[in-house]
Amino acid sequence: MTAVFKHELRGYFHSFAAYVFGAFLLAIVGIGSMLYNLQAAVSNFEYVLSFGSIVFVVIVPVLTMRVIAEERRQKTDQLLYSLPITTTQVILGKYLALLVVYLIPLCIISLYPLLFSQFGEMYLPTSYGSLFAIFLMGAALLAVGVFISSLTENQGLAAGIGIAVILFNYYSVSLSEYVSSTTLGAVVALLVLILAVSLIVRYLTRSPAVAYAVGIVLIVPTGLVCFLSPSRFEGLLPNIMRQLSLFERFTAFVNGMFDLTAIFYYLSVIAFFLFLSVQSLEKRRYN
């Protein structure tokens, strides 16, 4: 795993990926600091982080698009399978390299509240709590990007899908106000979600029987609940969109609350998508 980690980290700094990622993140946070903390004389650095979170829509897919897609395109993923390490260690090595690239600009950004506190009052606990939260949020988005990269050998396609997924997640709370809150709307959305899960299982396992089984296992209880207590589905779709938003959970930290449920959610997203990435590589390995 260490060899994969060092190789990936060296690759990021020998190309422009790490520099572009850090430059964009620092530029957006710098602009936010100028607008909020300097010009408007606002002492809340967490507002700057909230303002800058939109940049993740672009920089995360650009950073993660080549993680596995490039290996598949150049057929060098076959070399990874011949190494005396497991697929899990390969994914973890690549993911840890991404975290290091992400942490470097965050370490620079972490100096901003201390710098501004020399010239006025700053709410340091809230500022650093928000910094910790944005690190976890970014780590979760990176895990999503790694999984998307594992699905294709086309870097452009991986970046495009990543931007679409993260952009939808960013605006999911706003969009939830316009989606149907009726029982029918919720049931249709759940059926679409079940279909998507079944297709992912089909892709990862190459087994239609397993995909059908997963679909049936999910559809049967959904149908029973819909038949016995349809009122449970009212307002379910907007609520799901709000609950799944990574960015909305970050808002709690910006408002001064240390939300443990958000931390567990971010860690769960990281573990889930890294697990899917491992399964995606395992599928290609045995094929």
N, C-alpha and C positions, 0 to 999 in steps of 0.2 A: 504494500500500500504506500509505503514511504517513497518508493521509486516512482510510482504513478503520480504521487503528489508533487514531487520535485520536478518531474518532467512537465506536468501541466503548468506549474507555476513559472517555470523557465519559459515555456511557450507563450504565456500571457505577456511577459515582460520583454520578450524578443520581438513581439508583434506590437501593434498599436492598441490591442484590445483593452489591456489594463489601463493605459494612459487615457484613452478616450472615455472609458467608464468613469475613472476618477475625475477627469476634467469636467465632464458633464455634471456629475454630482456636486462637485465643489462650486461650479459656476452657478447652478440653480440655487444652492444654499447661500452662496455669496450674494446673489441678487435679492433673495428673500431677506437676508440680514440687513442689506442696505435699505430695503423698503420698509421693513418693520422696525428693526432695532435702532437704526441710525436716523433715517428721515422722519419716521413717525414717532420715534422715541418710545417704542413699546418694549417693555422689559420681559416679555415672554418669548424666549427663544424657541419654545415648542411650537409656536405659530409658524415659525420659519420652516421647521421640519414638516409640518402639515402642508405648507405651501409647496415645498420641494418634493413631496411624495409622488407627484404626477410624473416626475422624470423616470421613475421605475418602469413606466409603461414602455419606454423606448430602450433604456440602457440595459435592463435585465435580459430581454430577448437577444439584443445584439451581443451581449457577453456570453450567453449560454448556447447560442445557436450552433456553435462549432464543437461543443463538448464531446458529443458522441456522433453527430451527423458527419463531421469531418473524418472521423475514424472509419465510418461505414463507407463514405465516398471513396477514400483512398485505399480501402480494404485492409487498413492497418489494424482493424479491430481483431483480425485473426491472430495477430501477434499477442494481443492482450489475453486471448483465450489460452495461449501456450505458456503464459507466465505461471509460476508456481504460487498463484494467489487466487482467491475466489472472486467471483463477479461482484460480490458485496464490497470487497476491498477495493476493486477497481472504481466502483461508483463513489465510495467514500473518499478515495484519494482525489478524484476529480472534483468532488463537491467541496472538500476542505481547501483545495487550491482556489476555488471560486470565493470561498469565505475570506481567505486571506486578501485577495484582490479587493473585496468589498470592505474589509476592515481598515485598510490603509487610509482611504479618504475619510472614513468615519473617525479615525483617530485624530486626524487634522481638524475635523469639524468639532470634535469634543473639546477643543481648546477655545472655541468661540465664546461659550458662556463665561468661562473664567476671564477671558480678555474683556468682555463687555462689563463684567462685574466690577472691574477696576474704575469704571466711569459712571456707575450707577447701580441701583439695586436690581439684582437678577434672582429669579426663583430657581435656584440651582437644583433642588430635589426634583422638581417637575421637569426641568430641562434635561437632566440626565436620565430620569425615568423614561422620558420620551425618546431619548437617544437609544436606550436599551430596547425599547419597543420597536423602533424603526430598524434596528439591527435584526431583531427576530422576524419582522415583517419582510425585510429584504431577503433574509435567509430562506423564508418560506417561498418567496417568489423565485428565488434561484433554484430551489428544489423542483418547482413546477417547470421551470425552463429546462432543467436537465432531463426531465421526463419527456417533454415535447421534443427535445433534440434526439432522444433515443428512438423516436417513432419514424424518423425519416433520414435519408442521406443527403437531402437538399437543405443547405443552410438557409437559403432565402425563404423556403417554405417554413422551416422551423421558426425563423424570426417572425414571419408574418403571422403564423398561428399564435406565437407567444404574445405578440403585440395585441392581437384581437382578444385573447383570453384575459390578459391583465387589464386591458382597457374596459372590457365588460365588467370585470370584478371591481374596477375603480368606480364605475358609474352604476353599479348594480342597485345601490340604495336609492339613487335618484330614479332609476328605471322602475323600481318596485312600486312607485306611486302610480304608474301608468298601466301596470299589468292587471289582469283580471284577478279579483279576490273571491270569485265564485267557486263553488264545488267543482263544476265542470272544468273550469280553467286550471284548477289545481290538479285534477285527475289527468288531464291531457299533458300537463307539464311533467308529472311524475312518470307517465308512460314514455314520454320522450327521453327522460333521464334514464329510465330502466333500459330502453333501447340502446342508449349511448354506452351504458355500463356493459351490456351484453356484447356490443361490438368491440369494446376494449378487451374484454375477456376473450372473445373470439380471436382478436389479433395477437394477444399475448400467448394464448395456449394452442392456437391452430386447431382447436377442437370444437366443432359445431355443437356436439352433445353437451359439453360443459357450458357453452354460452347459452344454449337453450335451457339448461337446468338452472343457471343463475337467473335468467329472465323469468322463468316460472316461479322460482322461489320468491322473487320480489313482487311479481304481479299478483299472486294468490292472496297474500295478506292485504295488499292494497285494495284489491277487489272486495275482500270481506269487510274491511273497515268502511269502504265506500257504501256497501250495501246495508250494513248494520247501523252505521252512524255517519251519514254524509255530512252532518254539520261540522265534523272535525276537520274537514278540508277547507272550510270557509276561511279565507285570508291566509291559507297555508303558503301559497306561492310567493306573495310579497315577503312573508316572514322568512322563508328559506333564502330568498335573495339577500335580505338584510343580514341574516346570520352567517352566510358564507362569505361575506365581504371581508377581505383581509384589511382593507383600508379603513373600514368603519370601526373595527375593533381598536385600531390605532388612535382613533378620535378620543377614546376614553382616557388615554394617557395624556393627550394634549389638554384635556379638561381637568387634569390634576388627579386622576384616579389611577391607582396601581391595580390593574385588572388581572387577577390571576387566571380567570377563565380565558382571557385573550392569550396569555402566555401558553397555556396548555393547548389552545387551539392552534397557535403557530407551530408548536413542537409536533403536534399531531399531523399537521399538513406536511411538515418536513419529512417525518417518518413515513407517511403514506406515499408521497410521491417518489421518495428515494426507493421505497420498496417496489413500486411500479417500475421504476427505472431498472432495478436489478432484474425483475421478471422479464422486461423487454430484452435485455441483453442475454439472459438465459435462453429465451426463445430462439434468438438468432444463433446462439452458440450451438444448440442442439440441432438446429436446422442445417 
